[in-house]
Amino acid sequence: MGPEAAAAATAAAETGGAAAATSWLTPEVAAALMASGTAAQMLAAQQQQKQQRSILNRAFDKAQASQGDATGQVLAEGAKLTPGAQMQAMQAAKDAATARTMSDLKGAGAGIIDTAGGQGVVSDTFSRALADRMGAEGDRMAAVARESASVRAPGITGADSAMSRSALAERIGSMASDNRNRAQAAQLDAQSVQTP
């Protein structure tokens, strides 16, 4: 037998073997296998989507909670800006500034008036005049302290309010950055869910 005949015999044997191997694969069996494969793929895809939704929903819930916290902080800051709250804050700043100024004046010795009163015997008139002068000087210092505090109070209140709003803006910016990072991480987690 020549090489051509051997090749033809081998091809016939292979063709007959393939026909025998596929004889059980009828159109009905093939359709059933395709349907079960499709159903398995659909089930796996549904499970994958469910896991992805779960990851994204958790990220959304955290973002919502963070947004609610930020909203609460903004509303609380806004409550400090009502006219009544501003007046109370200015009065508190004025009282604190007055107390600081009075303390500074007393600490600097401004309440002491150096006179010749300690250098011998003085008359009652001089003692009364000295007491009146010290009282008037104390009243004048208190009036200056109150006036100074009245002038400084709006600036102090404004600066305190600006610092508070600045801190709020920083906190909200940080929350927004955290939300953005969490959303990106959740998106990556959801994309990495493998089909079962």
Buried (B, 14 or more C-beta within 10 A) or exposed (E): EEEEEEEEEEEEEEEEEEEEEEEEEEEEEEEEEEEEEEEEEEEEEEEBEEBBEEBBEEBBEBBEEBBEEBEEBBEEBEEBEEEEEBEEBBEBBBEBBBEBBBEEBEEEEBEEEEEEEEEEEBEEEEEEBBEEEBEEBBEEBBEBBBEBBBEBBBEBBBEBBEEBBEEBEEBBEEBBEEBEEBBEEBBEBBEEBEEE
